[in-house]
Amino acid sequence: MQRILIFRNQGIGDLMLISPAMRAIRALHPEAHISVFVGDWSKASVEGNPNIDEIISYPDPWIQDRKPFRVFQLARIVRKKKFNRVYIFHSHSILHMIVKSAWIPERYGFSFQGTGRFLTNTTEWEPNSSRYIADNYLDIPRLAGYDGEDLSLDFFLSSEDESAAASILAEHNIKSGNYLVISPGGGINPRQNVFEKRWGAEKFGQLFDLLNEEYGIPILLTGAPAEKGICREAANIAKTPVIDLCGETDFKASAALVKNSRALICNDSAIMHTAVVFQVPSMAVFGPSNPLSLLPQNGLNRWVSAGLDCSPCYCNSIFSGCEHELACMKELSAEKVFGAVKELLNE
């Protein structure tokens, strides 16, 4: 039996964006044993995925620490699995060295500015282009002969996840489909925290009031425990009462709430991709990052930005800092975002 490895760590959203490629790899290798190597941070993204037989997860600092001893430590772990082929969804040569040192004979992945020298088969990585990144990820299985074009994302919920969301709605006497999910946080990742991707508590609080005045339906705030501060601040700024669930639900329960909502409003963050998965209307606030590469152009999952010439500046998962005092977020008013959301909801 062929033993195939899919290698991708970093954020939860990154793993959702390679899910079309995971389906493609399963189509290429229907009888193979397929493992996915991920960091602990993003393990939830692949749990329950029927295209995967095994999840291999390790602490993210191990993978991010690119010192030689760590590279060879991880290589020894992978080598024991005796994989025949790896599909690695990174362009960094140090991570390529891990799979080469693991003695995997066939190594498919990205090259970026000459970084693919440790791989046997490469395709070009196109960071920060106007091309949807899920399509760029699909180029890797295309190297092996896949010819499909399906870019729909996968994220699998268990019955426990669905029940957790249903219990929250019942507790607050909220009907399915008659509430908004808003996530003011984001920007937290194993590799680098980029809080500049957050629109800010004050403007989210203003948005709550505008939405309440127009629609009068419940607003549920979601986020990780590390995002409780911004959620609480936004809730305190607003005159509108909101249901603050930040830090009280795990990511999958929050995704189940998105699945049954009228719409999701968020920054560029992992939760944004769940609306794409479940085909729920969404509005994402963008500043430093590129919406054209991170969202499909489907009319349902939309974005709003200040439209400044200096944006996007967050490229290839690296943010080098802002020289314009975060004008891309500061110049984006609550009224403009509300107008975009109103247009989405009224269609």
Buried (B, 14 or more C-beta within 10 A) or exposed (E): EEBBBBBBBBBBBBBBBBBBBBBBBBBBBEEBBBBBBBBBBBBBBBBBBEBBBEBBBBEBEBBBBEEEEBBBBBBEBBBEBEBBBBBBBBBBBBBBBBBBBBEBEBBBBBBBEEBBEBBBBBBEBBBBEEEBBBBBBBBBBBBBEBEEEEBEBBBBBEEEBBEBBBEBBEEEEBEEEEBBBBBBBBBBBBBEEBBBBBBBBEBBBBBBBBBBEEBEBBBBBBBBEEBBBBBBBBBEBBEBEBBBBBBBBBBBBBBBBBBBBBBBBBBBBBBBBBBBBBEBBBBBBBBBBBBBBBBBEEEBBBBBBBEBEEBBBBBEBEBEEBEEEBBBBBBBEBEBBBEBBBEBBEE
